[in-house]
Amino acid sequence: MILMYLTKEEERMLDGEEGYAAKKSMEILVALGDIYGAEKLISVGSVQVAGVSYHNLGDAGLEFLNELARDGKVKVLTTLNPAGMDLEDWKKLGISEEFAEKQNLVIDAFRKMGIIISCTCTPYLIGSLPTYGEHIAWSESSAVTFANSVIGAKTNREGGPSALAAAFVGETPSYGLHLEENRVPDAHVDVRTNLKKLSDWGALGYCIGKKVGNKIPYITGVKDAGLDELKSFCASVVTYGSKPLFFMKGITPGSEKHQLPKEKIIIKDRDIKEAYESINDDVDAIDFVCIGCPHCSIKEVAEVARLLKNRRVSSKTEFWVATSRLVKQLADKRGYTEIIENAGGKFACDTCMAVAPLKGRFRSVATTSAKGCYYSRHNDMKTKLGSLEECIEAAVRGKWS
Ligand code: F3S
């Protein structure tokens, strides 16, 4: 028995009158809605689909996508998370022919569905920018956290299939973070430390994520935060914690309407130091440096180019700048690409250090991203988290210190 209210049109889709993909999607959305007690489906302004890398999907995932692509067409603006490779220049990243062939089949299926092949975890930097209060259905955890907390849009953290279902129907079940009553902070985090470099934001996300767990933090004490800092913080806080929502007093929208929660957590210099100690392994030789987790903004690419100008990446080290293809095109026009490539760096467009098939290729990575460190450990790499300057130095010298 279906518990959620369905309109006539939704019932028609569920009965298969709009084809296989719409029916399958309605089945997924109704099952989710019933599990989480949603009363109805609500329209979404955009969808972001994760689960794009063949590395994670495998043949079973590819088959599932091909079935949906037979008659499925998305109804709203839908973008993709990073794939397992640079779609145009995968060879330079050391990707095998076999993997590339499969990854291209995955992309073909998404293209057939009418999805924009954006392959980025920062859709908000390339034109899929929701408005305050808008309901959306996004999957990538850092993007979900950014949308909820920095923009003030409303989304749950969708899985790949539920995001696709929302794209085919144009709706999502109204539960969780779509409801105002579930968007109330329940832990006060007072930050009493100065954040000096980008990686400090990842370390702060680590501290807060670990300390609040499943609670929604109301963060005070942060005086200033730019887009890149917030992007980095979002990625880290949800990776090491779990809720993709926070409020930051005076910085994120909607924070002013909430009371300070009673439970108070204080973050001091010592906590940040401990975060670095826990993330950083005892390793000196660095054979991989990756900047761009989440994907680099054009400002970050410009900074990489400035620091790499007239320098040379060590022959022992692979250096990636992970970003969206659109940001790379801007970098081409500004001359940043030439500087970075002349120094021996590579652009990794459409992909990233977590979803590319990197297991066994590198022993150690240096990055500005706390989230990047988390996933690199899953790829059996030793990790170093540091400032952009430290990471560039590691790339040039092939070692950390
Ligand atoms: Fe984006 Fe990949 Fe990092 S999806 S947030 S660059 S792990």
Residues whose N, C-alpha, C, O or C-beta is under 5 A from the ligand:
A	BS01	F3S	P82 C121 S142 A235 G292 C293 P294 H295 C352 A354
